[in-house]
């Protein structure tokens, strides 16, 4: 897969203001407001910025956090992780491995078998429904 690189202006033209703030400026949407927070549609969740396949609806669950939550990624190379020391805490940031978009964070308080909770902003995702 070819890595996607765009200028700030190109991203601003491609994305909505909310998507730009979240994906390119590491923002977050308020809990329980994202379009996929309670979505039950089956399919594959893609990066809203570049279309990289990130998560399967089969791994999605209701964590009660207010953001779409997944037990695992679609494939090991779908995302990258970085230490995030912002807001006075240490977390693990989740980024699209293809374009570097901020997706959300991963926590080690999820259900088995992974024990992970990928807490992802709806604005960073685009659902490709099953056919």
Residue frames as a rotation matrix with the C-alpha (Angstrom) as fourth column:
UNK 1
0.579 0.815 0.000 0.00
0.815 -0.579 0.000 0.00
0.000 0.000 -1.000 0.00
UNK 2
-0.305 -0.652 0.694 1.32
0.618 -0.690 -0.377 3.43
0.725 0.314 0.613 -0.94
UNK 3
-0.383 0.114 -0.917 1.46
0.831 -0.390 -0.396 5.87
-0.403 -0.914 0.055 1.97
UNK 4
0.388 0.624 0.678 -0.84
0.786 -0.608 0.110 8.86
0.481 0.490 -0.727 1.55
UNK 5
-0.459 -0.475 -0.751 0.62
0.753 -0.657 -0.045 12.30
-0.472 -0.586 0.659 2.13
UNK 6
0.288 0.582 0.761 -1.31
0.791 -0.592 0.154 15.52
0.539 0.558 -0.631 1.67
UNK 7
-0.777 -0.454 0.437 -0.69
0.185 -0.827 -0.530 19.12
0.602 -0.331 0.727 2.61
UNK 8
-0.773 0.513 -0.373 -2.77
0.347 -0.151 -0.926 20.67
-0.531 -0.845 -0.062 5.37
UNK 9
-0.490 0.593 -0.639 -4.76
-0.715 -0.693 -0.095 22.56
-0.499 0.410 0.764 2.73
UNK 10
-0.601 0.248 -0.760 -5.44
-0.508 0.616 0.602 19.35
0.617 0.748 -0.244 0.75
UNK 11
-0.806 0.323 -0.496 -6.75
0.554 0.707 -0.441 17.66
0.208 -0.630 -0.749 3.91
UNK 12
-0.688 0.563 -0.458 -8.93
-0.035 -0.656 -0.754 20.70
-0.725 -0.502 0.471 4.67
UNK 13
-0.469 0.497 -0.730 -10.47
-0.882 -0.299 0.363 20.45
-0.038 0.815 0.579 1.20
UNK 14
-0.623 0.137 -0.770 -11.04
-0.221 0.914 0.341 16.69
0.750 0.383 -0.539 1.44
UNK 15
-0.646 0.267 -0.715 -12.42
0.702 0.577 -0.418 16.47
0.301 -0.772 -0.560 5.00
UNK 16
0.522 0.801 0.293 -15.28
0.456 -0.552 0.698 18.10
0.721 -0.231 -0.653 6.88
UNK 17
0.098 -0.487 0.868 -14.22
-0.598 -0.726 -0.340 20.59
0.796 -0.485 -0.363 9.58
UNK 18
0.682 0.198 0.704 -15.02
-0.711 0.405 0.575 17.96
-0.171 -0.893 0.417 12.25
UNK 19
0.931 -0.360 0.062 -13.01
0.363 0.898 -0.249 15.27
0.033 0.254 0.967 10.47
UNK 20
0.310 -0.858 0.410 -10.07
0.132 -0.388 -0.912 17.64
0.942 0.337 -0.007 10.04
UNK 21
0.241 -0.171 0.955 -10.10
-0.848 -0.516 0.122 18.63
0.473 -0.839 -0.269 13.73
UNK 22
0.772 0.115 0.625 -10.20
-0.483 0.745 0.460 15.01
-0.412 -0.658 0.630 14.84
UNK 23
0.892 -0.340 0.297 -8.06
0.433 0.828 -0.356 13.23
-0.125 0.446 0.886 12.25
UNK 24
0.347 -0.795 0.497 -5.42
0.531 -0.269 -0.803 15.84
0.773 0.543 0.329 11.50
UNK 25
-0.107 -0.358 0.928 -5.36
-0.484 -0.796 -0.363 17.86
0.868 -0.488 -0.088 14.77
UNK 26
-0.720 -0.258 -0.644 -5.87
0.257 0.764 -0.593 14.94
0.645 -0.592 -0.483 17.20
UNK 27
-0.541 0.629 0.559 -9.24
-0.809 -0.570 -0.142 16.09
0.230 -0.528 0.817 18.49
UNK 28
-0.934 0.355 -0.037 -12.15
0.353 0.904 -0.242 14.01
-0.053 -0.239 -0.970 19.75
UNK 29
-0.395 0.883 0.255 -15.89
-0.167 -0.342 0.925 14.07
0.903 0.323 0.282 19.32
UNK 30
-0.373 0.333 0.866 -18.16
-0.928 -0.155 -0.340 14.30
0.021 -0.930 0.366 22.35
UNK 31
-0.971 0.016 0.239 -19.27
-0.021 0.988 -0.153 10.88
-0.239 -0.154 -0.959 23.63
UNK 32
-0.347 0.882 0.318 -22.54
0.595 0.470 -0.652 9.44
-0.725 -0.037 -0.688 22.31
UNK 33
0.262 0.442 -0.858 -22.63
-0.330 -0.794 -0.510 11.91
-0.907 0.416 -0.062 19.38
UNK 34
-0.647 -0.633 -0.426 -20.79
-0.613 0.099 0.784 10.03
-0.454 0.768 -0.452 16.62
UNK 35
0.114 0.779 -0.617 -22.75
-0.990 0.143 -0.003 8.34
0.086 0.611 0.787 13.84
UNK 36
0.009 -0.149 -0.989 -21.21
-0.313 0.939 -0.145 4.93
0.950 0.311 -0.038 14.56
UNK 37
-0.603 -0.285 0.745 -21.40
-0.771 -0.031 -0.635 4.94
0.204 -0.958 -0.201 18.37
UNK 38
-0.255 0.583 0.771 -24.46
-0.486 0.612 -0.624 2.67
-0.836 -0.534 0.127 18.41
UNK 39
0.103 0.245 -0.964 -24.38
-0.993 0.086 -0.084 1.45
0.062 0.966 0.252 14.79
UNK 40
0.108 0.027 0.994 -25.16
-0.366 0.930 0.015 -2.26
-0.924 -0.366 0.110 14.33
UNK 41
0.843 0.205 -0.497 -24.68
-0.526 0.127 -0.841 -2.39
-0.109 0.971 0.214 10.54
UNK 42
0.530 -0.659 0.534 -22.33
0.350 0.743 0.570 -5.15
-0.772 -0.115 0.625 9.45
UNK 43
0.930 -0.276 0.245 -19.33
0.177 -0.249 -0.952 -4.27
0.323 0.928 -0.183 7.32
UNK 44
0.054 -0.983 -0.174 -15.81
0.990 0.076 -0.122 -2.92
0.133 -0.166 0.977 7.30
UNK 45
0.869 0.139 -0.474 -14.82
0.281 -0.929 0.242 0.40
-0.407 -0.344 -0.847 8.85
UNK 46
0.289 -0.740 0.608 -12.43
0.868 -0.065 -0.492 2.37
0.403 0.670 0.624 6.67
UNK 47
-0.484 -0.505 -0.715 -10.26
0.682 -0.730 0.053 5.39
-0.548 -0.461 0.697 7.44
UNK 48
0.602 0.786 -0.142 -12.32
0.565 -0.545 -0.619 8.48
-0.564 0.292 -0.772 6.53
UNK 49
0.325 -0.564 -0.759 -9.18
-0.444 -0.800 0.404 10.16
-0.835 0.206 -0.511 5.23
UNK 50
-0.419 -0.695 -0.585 -7.70
-0.856 0.087 0.510 7.53
-0.303 0.714 -0.631 2.91
UNK 51
0.447 0.716 -0.536 -9.99
-0.847 0.532 0.003 4.49
0.287 0.453 0.844 2.77
UNK 52
-0.640 -0.716 -0.280 -7.59
-0.530 0.674 -0.514 2.11
0.556 -0.180 -0.811 4.54
UNK 53
0.382 0.764 -0.520 -9.52
-0.101 0.594 0.798 -0.90
0.919 -0.252 0.304 5.96
UNK 54
-0.409 -0.554 0.725 -9.24
-0.678 -0.347 -0.648 -0.66
0.610 -0.757 -0.234 9.77
UNK 55
-0.766 0.235 0.598 -11.91
-0.472 0.425 -0.772 -2.58
-0.436 -0.874 -0.215 11.70
UNK 56
-0.736 0.597 -0.320 -14.61
0.121 0.581 0.805 -5.20
0.666 0.553 -0.500 11.13
UNK 57
-0.046 0.819 0.572 -18.10
-0.803 -0.371 0.466 -4.88
0.594 -0.438 0.675 12.56
UNK 58
0.509 0.194 -0.839 -17.56
0.140 0.943 0.303 -8.42
0.850 -0.271 0.452 13.89
UNK 59
-0.375 -0.746 -0.550 -15.07
0.760 0.092 -0.643 -6.95
0.530 -0.660 0.533 16.40
UNK 60
-0.579 0.219 0.786 -17.32
-0.298 -0.954 0.046 -4.01
0.759 -0.207 0.617 17.39
UNK 61
-0.240 0.538 -0.808 -19.05
0.848 0.521 0.095 -4.03
0.472 -0.663 -0.581 20.77
UNK 62
0.503 0.493 0.710 -20.88
0.033 -0.832 0.554 -1.63
0.864 -0.255 -0.434 23.09
UNK 63
-0.421 -0.775 -0.471 -18.33
0.603 0.149 -0.784 -0.55
0.678 -0.614 0.405 25.69
UNK 64
0.497 0.681 -0.538 -20.64
0.866 -0.349 0.358 2.06
0.056 -0.644 -0.763 27.20
UNK 65
-0.368 -0.780 -0.507 -17.96
0.763 -0.565 0.315 4.71
-0.532 -0.271 0.803 26.57
UNK 66
0.472 0.613 -0.634 -19.93
0.090 -0.749 -0.656 6.63
-0.877 0.253 -0.409 23.92
UNK 67
-0.030 -0.528 -0.848 -17.47
-0.930 -0.295 0.217 5.93
-0.365 0.796 -0.483 21.11
UNK 68
0.784 0.204 -0.586 -17.34
-0.470 0.812 -0.345 3.03
0.406 0.546 0.733 18.67
UNK 69
0.109 -0.733 0.671 -15.30
-0.879 0.244 0.410 0.31
-0.464 -0.635 -0.618 20.38
UNK 70
0.639 -0.018 -0.769 -13.55
-0.536 0.708 -0.461 -2.65
0.553 0.706 0.442 18.81
UNK 71
0.899 -0.300 0.319 -11.81
-0.060 0.637 0.768 -5.70
-0.434 -0.710 0.555 20.31
UNK 72
-0.060 -0.930 0.363 -9.17
0.470 0.294 0.832 -5.78
-0.881 0.221 0.420 17.57
UNK 73
-0.170 -0.129 -0.977 -8.01
-0.695 -0.687 0.212 -4.30
-0.699 0.715 0.028 14.27
UNK 74
0.820 0.499 -0.280 -8.79
-0.528 0.471 -0.706 -5.84
-0.221 0.727 0.650 10.89
UNK 75
0.709 -0.681 -0.183 -5.12
0.476 0.654 -0.588 -6.67
0.519 0.330 0.788 10.31
UNK 76
0.405 -0.620 -0.672 -1.90
0.836 -0.047 0.547 -6.10
-0.371 -0.784 0.499 12.24
UNK 77
-0.659 -0.743 0.114 -0.69
0.717 -0.574 0.395 -3.48
-0.228 0.343 0.911 9.76
UNK 78
0.186 0.829 0.528 -3.96
0.860 -0.397 0.320 -1.47
0.475 0.395 -0.786 9.62
UNK 79
0.923 0.178 0.341 -2.93
-0.016 -0.869 0.495 0.91
0.384 -0.462 -0.799 12.39
UNK 80
-0.270 -0.951 -0.147 0.11
0.378 0.036 -0.925 2.16
0.885 -0.306 0.350 14.23
UNK 81
0.761 0.461 -0.457 0.28
0.576 -0.155 0.802 3.04
0.299 -0.874 -0.384 17.90
UNK 82
-0.258 -0.820 0.511 2.11
0.249 -0.567 -0.785 5.87
0.933 -0.075 0.351 19.63
UNK 83
-0.361 0.062 -0.931 2.47
0.931 -0.031 -0.363 6.97
-0.051 -0.998 -0.046 23.23
UNK 84
0.007 0.463 0.886 0.22
0.304 -0.845 0.439 9.97
0.953 0.267 -0.147 23.95
UNK 85
-0.527 -0.295 -0.797 1.13
0.842 -0.051 -0.538 12.01
0.118 -0.954 0.275 27.05
UNK 86
-0.676 0.319 0.664 -1.43
-0.062 -0.923 0.379 14.78
0.734 0.215 0.644 26.45
UNK 87
0.244 0.900 0.361 -4.05
-0.395 -0.247 0.885 15.91
0.886 -0.358 0.295 28.97
UNK 88
-0.066 -0.378 0.923 -1.94
-0.983 -0.132 -0.124 14.89
0.169 -0.916 -0.363 31.97
UNK 89
0.510 0.231 0.829 -2.17
-0.449 0.893 0.027 11.14
-0.734 -0.386 0.559 31.33
UNK 90
-0.653 -0.702 -0.285 -0.41
-0.650 0.325 0.687 8.45
-0.390 0.633 -0.668 29.37
UNK 91
0.478 0.804 0.355 -2.48
-0.320 0.536 -0.781 6.68
-0.818 0.259 0.513 26.72
UNK 92
-0.592 -0.593 0.545 -1.82
0.318 0.450 0.835 4.78
-0.740 0.668 -0.077 23.51
UNK 93
-0.006 0.529 -0.849 -2.91
-0.662 -0.638 -0.393 6.71
-0.749 0.560 0.354 20.44
UNK 94
-0.036 0.091 0.995 -4.17
0.581 0.812 -0.053 4.78
-0.813 0.577 -0.083 17.41
UNK 95
-0.115 -0.113 -0.987 -3.28
-0.599 -0.785 0.159 6.13
-0.792 0.610 0.022 13.96
UNK 96
0.935 0.350 0.052 -4.07
-0.136 0.491 -0.860 4.99
-0.327 0.797 0.507 10.43
UNK 97
0.167 -0.939 0.301 -0.92
0.338 0.341 0.877 3.27
-0.926 -0.045 0.374 9.18
UNK 98
0.108 -0.055 0.993 -1.58
0.990 0.095 -0.103 4.56
-0.089 0.994 0.065 5.66
UNK 99
0.221 0.061 0.973 -2.10
0.487 -0.871 -0.056 8.30
0.845 0.487 -0.222 6.17
UNK 100
-0.762 -0.613 -0.210 -1.29
0.452 -0.271 -0.850 8.97
0.464 -0.742 0.484 9.83
UNK 101
-0.103 0.802 0.589 -4.83
-0.316 -0.588 0.745 10.08
0.943 -0.109 0.313 10.74
UNK 102
-0.904 -0.044 0.425 -5.62
-0.427 0.113 -0.897 10.19
-0.009 -0.993 -0.121 14.44
UNK 103
-0.410 0.769 -0.491 -8.34
0.011 0.542 0.840 7.60
0.912 0.339 -0.230 15.04
UNK 104
0.725 0.590 0.356 -8.60
-0.385 -0.082 0.919 7.44
0.571 -0.803 0.168 18.82
UNK 105
-0.238 -0.781 0.578 -6.93
-0.958 0.093 -0.269 5.41
0.156 -0.618 -0.770 21.59
UNK 106
0.210 0.250 -0.945 -6.57
-0.105 0.967 0.233 1.79
0.972 0.050 0.229 22.65
UNK 107
0.006 -0.093 0.996 -6.99
-0.983 -0.181 -0.011 0.68
0.181 -0.979 -0.092 26.26
UNK 108
-0.716 -0.358 -0.599 -6.30
-0.265 0.933 -0.241 -2.60
0.646 -0.014 -0.764 28.01
UNK 109
-0.767 0.524 0.369 -9.74
-0.381 0.091 -0.920 -2.85
-0.516 -0.847 0.130 29.64
UNK 110
-0.199 0.693 -0.693 -11.64
-0.960 0.006 0.281 -4.58
0.199 0.721 0.664 26.85
UNK 111
0.662 0.568 0.489 -13.32
-0.648 0.762 -0.008 -7.98
-0.377 -0.311 0.872 26.65
UNK 112
-0.335 -0.700 0.631 -11.58
-0.205 0.708 0.676 -11.25
-0.920 0.097 -0.381 25.98
UNK 113
0.775 -0.621 -0.117 -10.04
0.631 0.750 0.197 -12.71
-0.034 -0.226 0.973 23.97
UNK 114
0.171 -0.779 0.603 -7.88
0.536 -0.440 -0.720 -9.61
0.827 0.446 0.343 23.29
UNK 115
0.127 -0.048 -0.991 -8.54
0.958 -0.253 0.135 -7.60
-0.258 -0.966 0.014 26.46
UNK 116
-0.869 -0.494 -0.035 -8.32
0.452 -0.820 0.352 -4.49
-0.203 0.290 0.935 24.26
UNK 117
0.358 0.922 -0.144 -10.75
0.733 -0.374 -0.568 -1.63
-0.578 0.098 -0.810 23.68
UNK 118
-0.761 -0.476 0.441 -10.03
0.649 -0.574 0.500 0.38
0.015 0.666 0.746 20.57
UNK 119
0.150 0.767 -0.624 -11.97
0.666 -0.545 -0.510 3.56
-0.731 -0.339 -0.593 21.34
UNK 120
-0.701 -0.462 0.544 -12.35
0.689 -0.239 0.685 5.25
-0.186 0.854 0.485 17.95
UNK 121
-0.503 0.487 -0.714 -13.94
-0.248 -0.873 -0.421 8.52
-0.828 -0.035 0.560 16.79
UNK 122
0.296 0.716 0.632 -16.85
0.554 0.410 -0.725 8.04
-0.778 0.565 -0.275 14.37
UNK 123
0.814 0.044 -0.580 -15.61
-0.319 -0.799 -0.509 11.03
-0.486 0.599 -0.636 12.35
UNK 124
-0.201 -0.967 -0.156 -12.40
-0.808 0.073 0.585 9.12
-0.554 0.244 -0.796 11.59
UNK 125
-0.668 0.010 0.744 -14.35
0.146 0.982 0.118 6.21
-0.730 0.188 -0.657 10.10
UNK 126
-0.248 0.660 -0.709 -16.42
-0.965 -0.233 0.121 5.43
-0.086 0.714 0.695 7.02
UNK 127
-0.201 0.249 0.948 -18.49
-0.288 0.910 -0.300 2.26
-0.936 -0.333 -0.111 7.11
UNK 128
-0.580 0.056 -0.812 -18.51
-0.784 0.233 0.576 0.07
0.222 0.971 -0.092 4.02
UNK 129
0.142 0.739 0.659 -21.64
-0.843 0.439 -0.311 -2.06
-0.519 -0.511 0.685 4.60
UNK 130
-0.701 -0.249 0.668 -21.73
0.016 0.931 0.364 -5.77
-0.713 0.266 -0.649 3.75
UNK 131
-0.434 0.561 -0.705 -23.56
-0.901 -0.267 0.342 -6.60
0.003 0.783 0.622 0.54
